[in-house]
Amino acid sequence: MEVLYTNTRDASETVRASQAILNGLAKDSGLYVPTVIPKLDIPVDELAGMTYQETAYAVMSRFLTDFTEEELRTCIARAYDSKFDTPKIAPLVCADGAYYLELFHGATIAFKDMALSILPHLLITSARKNHVENDIVILTATSGDTGKAALAGFAGVDGTKIIVFYPKNGVSPIQEKQMVTQRGDNTLVVGIHGNFDQAQTGVKQMFSDDGLKAELGAAGYQFSSANSINIGRLVPQIVYYVYAYAQMIAGGEITSGESINVVVPTGNFGNILAAFYAKNMGLPIDRLICASNENKVLYDFFSTGMYDRNREFILTSSPSMDILISSNLERLIYRIAGEDAEKNAYLMNRLAETGKYMITTDMRRQLGTFYGGFADESETAAEIRRLYLDTGYVVDTHTAVASAVYQKYRSETGDTRKTVIASTASPFKFTRSVMNAIDEKYDAMSDFELVDELSGLAKVKVPQAIEEIRNAAVIHDTECDVDGMQDVVKKFLGI
Ligand SMILES: *Cc1c(COP(=O)(O)O)cnc(C)c1O
């Protein structure tokens, strides 16, 4: 059965999977959603015997129905290889009775790698399937983390080039070092003399510049983006929930058909939406626990039915969750609005115009499977410390938000169902916050002293991604003014 993708804001637009991946965003800023969620018609015992790559094929082939078996298997093999530091790709670690699903074993030691290591292959395959012969040029402005994950994903992928702009004085020294040491002839990293907004505006201008588009086309190139709302990033994220469940079966932790809960530290709502899709495929998930930090727009939404972004933006120790507009929530809103594009478009326009919207009682009733919780900065730090002291297991700040919310959920509801906590970053990525949470004495140490200290304390080897920053040579030293961004792009592409 072919799965098609329709626009959440315009019911008249329906495309195939490869077109949805190639387009990224649908018309009128809508998002692509599958018109049906395919069933996971594979016996659990069979799933329990599968590798990560086999699970990926089982899940993704049901969504990306216009890819041939060979195309999809090739994409999967190229994505989930030795870039990951464990053959399990996403191992499940039991600590204090919960199951931490470690999504941080890829190139940049955070969960974005799970999708960004396969997106380039899906994108280039989609281009060829749709007779796009141009090379794809990814343009990205980054305030830090996404830039590196995209660079690592696209580096060395034939038929693609990637150019990342970052504010020269606006990212952390470690983030800068991660980017400027990126290898790969098809990569370019540029520090701009300006802030993140200016970098982003410059990129948007290039995307909408018809003259530039024509010049690019004549030279055999076209722009694309690796945005987090691309269906090519969402579908690969469903895989690890199925894999986690299968691993629990294989390990005798649960019996076939037994339901589990899932807790997800949430920002843009992409990761938890993937868990929701896994549930809709038939995976026995009971509650979906949405964990927020102090930017608790989603907690308020689940408790009141009102989404309201009009509030102070708070900088926390879990920066990847510092978000006031969770773009992927639109896909859930569309769903609970009865897959009514008009109703959804109305609410999204309210959001754009007033910064808020209220859903109906009927829509709220369909959210029963979700539980919203949040943890503030001190609760997050306390959870890192508690877990370490009780079990020796060290989690990062984002995972700690989820873990703290799970503790609250359990004491509030008494629900003792087996629970998977999505662990979205290595503690080595947020070493200072993690070590300070464990003991204030670490405050005086340098960043790399802390890395070694954490390694000893957690009994975990320092990840390759961190060793690289310590030793690797700087490869990229291009800088430019805000109005010189286009020239840099043209020079790199030789046009
Ligand atoms: C991006 C990110 C999140 C949030 O995931 P969403 O899919 O945006 O909800 C959580 N933790 C880390 C470490 C991340 O990088």
The ligand as an ORCA input file, in Angstrom:
! r2SCAN-3c Opt
* xyz 0 1
  C      16.912     18.747     19.692
  C      17.096     18.201     21.064
  C      16.007     17.965     21.940
  C      14.588     18.280     21.559
  O      14.080     17.421     20.582
  P      12.792     17.850     19.730
  O      12.646     16.810     18.701
  O      13.141     19.202     19.145
  O      11.657     17.929     20.675
  C      16.265     17.433     23.193
  N      17.519     17.183     23.593
  C      18.590     17.404     22.803
  C      19.950     17.129     23.325
  C      18.416     17.909     21.515
  O      19.497     18.140     20.736
*
